[in-house]
Amino acid sequence: MLPTPKLAHIPGPPAPPMIGHTLQIVRDPYGTQAQFIDRFGPVYKTHMLGRWRVNLCGPDAMEFVLLNRDGIFSNAGGWDALQRLFPGGLLLQDGEIHRKSRRIMTEAFRAGALRDYRRRMGDAVDTLLAGWPARQPFGFYDAIKDLTLRMGGAVFMGLPLDGALARHLNRAIRAEIRATVTPIRLPLPFTPMWRGVRGRRFLRETFRSLIDERRATGGEDFFSRMCLARDEEGAGWDEEELLDQFNLLIMAAHDTTATTLTAMVWALAAHPEWQARVAAEVSERDPARCDVDLAEMTDTALVFREALRLVAPVPFIPRLATEPFRWRGLHIPAGTSISLNPGFTMLSEDLYTDPQRFDPERFAPGRAEDRRHKFAWTPFGGGAHKCLGMHFAETQVKLFLAALLRRYRVSLVDAADPGWQRMPIPRPRGGLPVVLEPRLGTLRRAVKHAAG
């Protein structure tokens, strides 16, 4: 147990009683950070979710902390806000336990497994998009949340696309996410934390009911592979470890993918020249076919990277210092909670030209602005805890956009920037209303199908 750190020498604003700066940061994390950096510099403290945290700003800080060459920064201690809801997940592990779990989980991301997921995702996307409305406004964010959840149920759990279980899973996952940033950290009745704990219980019971069957019969879905996964020494997870790992995984994969797709569709609808480029790239290509090289979808990849820069799915990364260290001339004692700022850093004028502007070409080989610093572009983190699912996420995004843009042109109901609620998981204020206009080829196929 580390002692409570003494941080009086660290600059920072006074904290309101009880809730500290939590609500201010949740409402406007980037604006708050810009304000505090102007007042206090790139190292300052804030009171967030019940404790003081020292913010280390910029790419140098991310490189130092995330690479963790001296082994003094703890993931488990940093993600303290998730301990009640996601204990034992990969994100909340350190050292040899983390390395073992990562080796086991890697088995579910092998090339053969990704091919199976790709086929299942392609079939699911085609089926689910058929139910979306055309020529009438609808909220894209809620629609894509529902689609990714139902598709995730098929790909991650081998469940049918339709059914009451998907709706129950969605409610439980949302309850867990809301509970991660609630100022009231105890599960008092009818509070967000209480609902989050209930959601966690439901998810674990659902997963537990499937384990014996999947271990006996296997399957091509993610959960079946995790049930059977072993590292090179033959070690796997016991039942409790498996439940902890999958509970965290399905939450993280579902919401971050929905956010990224929403940001990409908003950007493409607001910039029709880029929508035309991506649509042309996918018009003759069906990424659901495993013989199609997704790496050839270069314009889609540029948009993917730019959307993640503008709307980082994980705006802040926490760690706990287990040993004292110095940064920017300041002594940071052991036991200090550290906060890094990848989302804010990726909007820095020091790294990117006109950083608020949508400009996918900034990632093209001739410019490569993301290479101005090793940690200039970090939506998937870095170091030993860099996200295992980043290639899976890009595959999922390319499959969806190919299916969508072969069928429809997307336009915004309101041309103004929707504004983004950045925490806990970014989402557009107002839900991003859009209209889908069928492309000519889609109309021809529909007429041909109706004729028989």
C-alpha positions in Angstrom: 0.0 0.0 0.0 1.6 3.2 -1.1 1.4 6.3 1.2 -0.8 9.2 0.2 1.4 11.5 -1.9 2.1 15.0 -0.8 1.4 17.3 -3.8 1.3 20.8 -2.3 4.3 21.8 -4.5 2.4 20.8 -7.7 0.6 23.8 -9.2 -3.2 23.5 -9.7 -6.6 25.1 -9.1 -8.4 24.8 -5.8 -10.9 22.0 -5.8 -14.6 22.3 -4.9 -15.6 20.1 -2.0 -16.5 16.5 -2.6 -16.8 16.4 -6.4 -13.6 18.3 -7.0 -13.1 19.1 -10.7 -14.9 15.9 -11.9 -18.0 17.6 -13.4 -16.0 20.4 -15.0 -13.7 18.0 -16.7 -16.5 15.6 -17.8 -18.4 18.6 -19.3 -15.5 20.1 -21.2 -12.3 18.1 -20.8 -10.3 19.8 -23.6 -11.4 23.3 -22.7 -10.6 22.7 -19.1 -7.2 21.3 -20.0 -6.3 24.2 -22.2 -7.3 26.6 -19.4 -5.2 24.9 -16.8 -2.2 24.5 -19.1 -2.3 28.3 -19.7 -2.5 29.0 -16.0 -0.2 26.4 -14.6 2.0 24.9 -17.4 2.3 21.4 -18.7 2.4 19.8 -15.2 -0.5 20.5 -12.9 -2.9 18.7 -10.5 -6.6 18.3 -10.6 -9.1 16.5 -8.2 -11.0 13.9 -10.3 -13.1 11.0 -9.2 -12.2 11.3 -5.5 -8.4 11.8 -5.7 -5.8 14.3 -6.7 -4.1 13.5 -10.1 -1.0 15.0 -11.7 -1.5 15.8 -15.4 1.6 15.4 -17.5 0.9 17.0 -20.9 2.4 16.5 -24.3 4.0 13.7 -26.4 7.2 13.5 -24.4 5.3 12.7 -21.3 3.3 10.0 -23.1 6.5 8.5 -24.4 8.1 8.5 -20.9 5.1 7.1 -19.1 3.7 4.6 -21.6 7.1 3.1 -22.6 7.7 2.7 -18.8 11.3 1.7 -19.2 11.9 1.8 -15.5 8.8 -0.2 -14.6 7.4 2.5 -12.2 4.0 3.1 -13.7 1.1 0.9 -12.9 -2.0 0.3 -15.1 -3.9 -1.4 -12.4 -3.4 1.5 -10.0 -4.0 4.1 -12.7 -7.4 2.8 -13.8 -8.7 2.9 -10.2 -12.1 4.3 -11.5 -12.7 0.9 -13.2 -11.7 -1.4 -10.4 -15.2 -2.0 -9.1 -16.6 -2.7 -12.5 -13.7 -4.3 -14.5 -11.3 -5.9 -12.0 -8.9 -8.4 -13.5 -9.3 -7.2 -17.1 -6.2 -6.8 -19.3 -6.3 -3.0 -18.9 -6.0 -3.4 -15.1 -3.1 -5.8 -15.0 0.7 -5.2 -14.7 3.9 -7.2 -14.9 4.0 -10.9 -15.5 0.2 -11.3 -15.0 -0.4 -8.8 -17.8 2.1 -10.5 -20.1 0.5 -13.9 -19.5 -3.0 -12.6 -20.2 -1.8 -10.7 -23.3 -0.1 -13.9 -24.7 -3.4 -15.8 -24.2 -5.6 -13.1 -25.7 -3.2 -12.8 -28.7 -4.5 -16.3 -29.8 -7.9 -14.8 -30.4 -6.3 -12.2 -32.8 -4.3 -14.5 -35.0 -4.6 -14.2 -38.8 -6.9 -17.2 -39.1 -9.2 -15.9 -36.4 -9.3 -12.4 -38.1 -10.4 -14.0 -41.3 -13.3 -15.8 -39.6 -14.3 -12.5 -37.9 -14.1 -10.7 -41.2 -16.5 -13.1 -42.9 -19.0 -13.0 -40.0 -18.8 -9.2 -39.8 -19.4 -8.9 -43.6 -22.6 -11.0 -43.4 -23.8 -9.2 -40.3 -23.3 -5.7 -41.7 -25.2 -6.5 -44.9 -28.1 -7.8 -43.0 -28.2 -5.0 -40.4 -27.8 -2.2 -43.0 -30.9 -3.5 -44.8 -33.0 -2.3 -41.9 -31.7 1.3 -41.9 -34.1 4.0 -43.2 -33.4 5.8 -46.5 -34.4 9.3 -47.5 -35.5 10.3 -44.0 -33.5 11.7 -41.1 -32.3 9.4 -38.2 -29.8 9.6 -35.5 -26.6 7.9 -36.7 -24.9 7.5 -33.4 -27.8 5.5 -31.8 -28.1 3.5 -35.0 -24.4 2.6 -35.2 -24.4 1.8 -31.4 -27.2 -0.7 -32.0 -25.5 -2.1 -35.1 -22.1 -2.6 -33.5 -23.7 -4.2 -30.5 -25.7 -6.6 -32.6 -22.8 -7.3 -34.9 -20.6 -7.7 -31.8 -23.0 -10.2 -30.4 -22.6 -12.3 -33.6 -18.8 -11.8 -33.9 -17.8 -11.7 -30.3 -20.3 -14.2 -28.8 -21.8 -16.1 -31.7 -25.3 -14.9 -30.9 -28.2 -14.3 -33.3 -28.4 -10.8 -34.8 -31.9 -10.3 -33.4 -33.2 -11.0 -30.0 -33.9 -9.6 -26.6 -30.5 -10.6 -25.3 -28.8 -8.0 -27.5 -31.0 -5.2 -25.9 -30.2 -6.4 -22.4 -26.5 -6.5 -23.2 -26.6 -3.0 -24.6 -28.3 -1.6 -21.4 -25.8 -3.4 -19.2 -22.8 -2.1 -21.1 -24.1 1.5 -21.1 -24.7 1.3 -17.4 -21.1 0.1 -16.8 -19.7 3.0 -18.9 -21.8 5.7 -17.2 -20.7 4.3 -13.8 -17.0 4.8 -14.6 -17.1 8.6 -14.3 -19.9 9.1 -11.7 -18.8 11.3 -8.8 -20.6 8.9 -6.3 -18.3 5.9 -6.2 -20.5 3.7 -3.9 -23.3 1.6 -5.4 -26.0 3.4 -3.5 -29.5 2.4 -4.7 -30.5 3.9 -8.1 -27.2 5.8 -8.6 -25.2 5.2 -11.8 -22.7 3.1 -9.8 -25.5 0.9 -8.5 -26.8 0.4 -12.1 -23.3 -0.2 -13.3 -22.7 -3.0 -10.7 -26.0 -4.6 -11.7 -25.0 -4.4 -15.3 -21.7 -6.1 -14.6 -23.5 -8.9 -12.7 -25.9 -9.5 -15.6 -23.1 -9.6 -18.2 -21.0 -12.0 -16.1 -24.0 -14.3 -15.6 -24.6 -14.3 -19.3 -21.0 -15.1 -20.2 -20.8 -17.7 -17.5 -23.8 -19.6 -18.9 -21.9 -20.1 -22.2 -18.5 -21.2 -21.0 -19.1 -25.0 -20.7 -20.7 -25.3 -24.1 -18.0 -23.2 -25.8 -15.2 -25.2 -24.2 -16.9 -28.4 -25.3 -17.7 -27.4 -28.9 -15.6 -24.4 -29.8 -16.6 -21.9 -32.4 -15.5 -19.1 -34.7 -16.6 -16.3 -32.5 -14.3 -14.4 -30.2 -15.7 -15.7 -26.9 -15.4 -19.3 -28.0 -11.7 -18.7 -29.0 -11.1 -17.0 -25.6 -12.6 -20.0 -23.8 -10.1 -22.3 -25.5 -7.1 -19.9 -25.8 -3.7 -21.1 -24.5 -0.3 -19.5 -24.6 2.8 -21.2 -25.9 3.2 -23.0 -22.5 -0.4 -24.3 -22.6 -1.7 -21.9 -19.9 -5.2 -20.5 -20.3 -7.7 -18.7 -18.1 -9.9 -20.1 -15.4 -13.6 -19.2 -15.4 -13.3 -16.1 -13.2 -10.3 -14.8 -15.3 -12.2 -15.4 -18.5 -15.3 -13.5 -17.2 -13.2 -10.5 -16.1 -11.3 -10.4 -19.4 -14.3 -10.6 -21.7 -16.4 -8.2 -19.7 -13.8 -5.5 -20.2 -13.2 -6.4 -23.8 -16.7 -6.3 -25.1 -17.3 -3.0 -23.5 -14.2 -1.4 -24.9 -14.6 -2.8 -28.4 -18.3 -1.9 -28.7 -18.2 1.7 -27.7 -14.8 2.8 -29.2 -15.9 1.3 -32.6 -19.2 3.2 -32.5 -17.4 6.4 -31.7 -14.9 6.0 -34.5 -17.5 5.2 -37.1 -19.6 8.1 -36.0 -16.6 10.5 -36.4 -15.8 9.1 -39.8 -19.3 9.3 -41.1 -19.7 12.9 -39.8 -16.4 13.9 -41.5 -17.3 12.2 -44.8 -20.8 13.7 -44.9 -19.3 17.2 -44.1 -16.6 16.8 -46.8 -18.3 15.2 -49.8 -15.1 15.2 -51.8 -13.6 12.7 -49.4 -16.9 10.7 -49.4 -16.6 10.5 -53.1 -13.0 9.3 -52.9 -13.8 6.6 -50.3 -16.9 5.5 -52.2 -14.9 5.2 -55.4 -12.3 3.1 -53.6 -14.9 0.6 -52.3 -17.3 0.6 -55.3 -15.7 -2.4 -56.9 -14.3 -4.0 -53.8 -16.1 -6.3 -51.3 -13.9 -6.3 -48.1 -16.1 -9.2 -46.7 -14.3 -11.4 -49.2 -11.2 -12.7 -47.6 -9.2 -12.5 -50.8 -9.6 -8.7 -50.9 -6.6 -6.9 -49.5 -7.9 -4.3 -47.0 -4.5 -2.6 -47.1 -5.4 -1.4 -50.6 -8.1 0.8 -49.1 -5.7 3.6 -48.6 -8.1 6.6 -48.7 -10.3 4.8 -46.1 -7.2 4.3 -43.9 -6.4 8.0 -44.1 -9.9 9.0 -43.1 -9.8 6.4 -40.3 -6.5 7.9 -38.9 -7.8 11.5 -39.1 -11.1 10.6 -37.4 -9.2 9.0 -34.6 -7.0 12.1 -34.3 -10.0 14.5 -34.1 -12.1 12.4 -31.9 -9.9 10.1 -29.7 -12.0 7.3 -28.3 -9.9 7.4 -25.1 -9.1 11.1 -24.5 -7.1 10.5 -21.3 -4.8 7.7 -20.1 -4.2 7.2 -16.3 -1.3 5.5 -14.5 -0.1 5.2 -10.9 3.5 6.1 -10.0 4.9 3.2 -7.8 8.2 5.0 -7.4 9.2 8.7 -7.2 10.5 10.4 -10.3 11.2 13.9 -11.6 9.5 15.5 -14.6 9.9 19.1 -15.9 11.9 19.9 -12.8 9.2 18.8 -10.4 9.5 15.9 -7.9 6.5 13.5 -8.3 6.2 11.2 -5.3 5.4 7.5 -5.2 1.7 6.9 -5.0 0.8 9.8 -7.4 -2.0 9.2 -9.9 -0.9 10.3 -13.3 -3.1 11.5 -16.2 -1.9 11.7 -19.8 -3.7 13.5 -22.6 -3.6 11.8 -26.0 -6.8 13.3 -27.2 -5.7 16.9 -26.5 -2.1 16.2 -27.7 -3.4 15.1 -31.1 -5.0 18.5 -31.5 -1.8 20.3 -30.8 -0.5 23.1 -33.2 3.1 21.9 -32.3 2.4 18.6 -34.0 -0.3 19.2 -36.7 -0.9 21.9 -39.3 -4.3 23.6 -38.6 -5.1 20.8 -36.2 -8.9 21.4 -35.9 -9.4 21.0 -39.6 -10.3 17.6 -41.2 -7.4 16.8 -43.4 -6.6 13.1 -44.0 -3.8 14.0 -46.3 -1.7 14.9 -43.3 -1.1 11.2 -42.9 -0.1 10.6 -46.5 3.6 9.6 -47.1 4.5 13.0 -48.5 3.5 14.8 -45.2 3.4 12.2 -42.4 2.6 14.8 -39.7 2.0 11.9 -37.3 5.7 11.1 -37.5 6.9 14.4 -36.1 7.0 12.6 -32.7 6.8 8.9 -31.8 3.7 9.7 -29.7 2.1 12.3 -31.9 -0.7 9.9 -32.9 -1.7 7.6 -30.0 -5.4 6.6 -30.1 -4.4 3.0 -29.3 -2.0 3.9 -26.5 1.5 2.7 -26.6 4.1 0.5 -24.9 3.3 -2.9 -23.4 -0.4 -2.0 -23.1 -0.9 -0.8 -26.7 -4.3 -2.0 -27.8 -4.3 -5.6 -29.2 -7.5 -5.0 -31.2 -6.3 -2.1 -33.4 -6.1 -4.2 -36.6 -9.4 -5.8 -35.8 -10.9 -2.3 -35.3 -9.6 -1.1 -38.7 -11.0 -4.2 -40.4 -14.4 -3.6 -38.8 -14.4 0.1 -39.9 -13.4 -0.7 -43.5 -16.1 -3.4 -43.7 -18.8 -1.1 -42.5 -17.9 1.9 -44.7 -17.6 -0.3 -47.8 -21.0 -1.7 -47.2 -22.5 1.7 -46.4 -21.0 3.7 -49.2 -21.7 1.1 -51.9 -25.4 1.6 -51.1 -25.8 5.2 -50.0 -24.6 8.8 -50.1 -24.6 10.2 -46.6 -25.6 13.9 -45.9 -26.0 15.8 -42.7 -29.3 17.2 -41.5 -27.4 20.1 -39.8 -24.2 21.2 -41.5 -22.8 22.6 -38.3 -20.2 20.8 -36.3 -22.2 18.6 -33.9 -19.9 19.2 -31.0 -18.6 16.2 -29.0 -19.2 15.1 -25.5 -15.7 13.7 -24.9 -16.2 11.7 -21.7 -16.5 8.9 -20.7 -16.7 7.7 -24.3 -17.0 10.5 -27.0 -20.4 10.9 -28.6 -21.9 13.7 -30.8 -24.3 16.0 -29.0 -27.6 15.6 -30.7 -26.9 12.1 -32.0 -25.7 13.2 -35.5 -28.9 13.2 -37.6 -28.1 12.1 -41.2 -30.0 11.2 -44.4 -29.1 8.2 -46.6 -29.7 8.6 -50.3 -29.6 5.3 -52.3 -26.9 5.2 -55.0 -28.0 4.3 -58.5 -26.6 0.9 -58.3 -28.5 0.2 -55.1 -31.8 1.2 -56.8 -31.1 -1.0 -59.8 -30.4 -4.0 -57.6 -33.6 -3.3 -55.6 -35.7 -3.1 -58.8 -34.1 -6.3 -60.1 -34.8 -8.1 -56.8 -38.4 -6.9 -56.7 -39.0 -8.1 -60.3 -38.0 -11.4 -59.3 
